[in-house]
């Protein structure tokens, strides 16, 4: 089945939006972006399940780290593995 051109265009636009959000996600979660960027990222996170889940994961990691003075080895390994997967998925971000 051939995918309509309009759908292919939308998928490319969605990927571009995901990559743009990936570049500013940490700053957004830390409250370090301007109001316009925060609005755009917030809207994207509501509309994009995948990016919303990544943001939720980052929030959970940050909350977990805030509750601890030191990180156990398993948590460190999981965090490093997660960061590696994100870096592979968004090279240059």
N, C-alpha and C positions, 0 to 999 in steps of 0.2 A: 504494500500500500504506500502510495506516495504522500508525503506530508505537504500540505498546502504551503505556498511561499509565505503567506502571512503568518502562519504558525512558526515556521523556521525563523522568520525575522523576530518574532516575539521571544522565542527561546534565546536567540543571540542577545537581544536587549536584556532579558532576565539575567543571563550570565554576566553581562557587563555590569548590571546593577549589583549583582552579588560580589563581583570583584571590587567594585567601588566601596561597598559596605565593608568588605574584609579589610580594606586598607585603613579604615577609620574606626573599626568596631571597638578596639580597646580604648581609644580616646573617648568614644561615645559612652561606653560603660563607666568610664572614670569621670564623666561630666566635663570633659575638656574640649568639646566642640562648640561652635557657635550655634545659635538658635535655628538657623536655616538648615544646617547640616543635621542637627539633632532631629528636626522634623522629618527630613527626608529619610534618614536612617530608621527612625521609629516607624514610619509608614512602610518601609521595605520589610522590616522585621515582622510586622503584622501580616504582610501579604505573602512573604516567602517562608514557607515552613522550614526549609533547610537552614536558612540564615537565622531564623527565630530559635531553632533548636541549638545552633552553635552559640548564640548569645546566652541562652539559658544555661548551657554548659559552662561558659565563661563565668557567668554570675555565680553558679554553684561552686566553682573552683575558688573564686575570689572570696566567697563567704566562708568556705571551708578553711582557706588559708588565714583569713582574719581571725578565726577562732583558735588558731594554733600558733605557738611560738616557733616550733620546728616541724618539718615535714618528714614523715616516715618514708622509708625507701620505696614501698609499694606505691604510695601516692606520687612520689617524685617520678618514678618510672612511668606511671600512667600519664602524668602530665607531660613528660618529655615525649612519649609516644604520640599523644594527642597533638602536641605542637608540631611534631614531625609530619604527621598526616595533613595537618592544615597547611604547612609550608609546601608540601608536595602538591596539594590541590590548588594552591594559589601561589605559584612561583613568582617571585619578584614583588609580592605584596608586603 
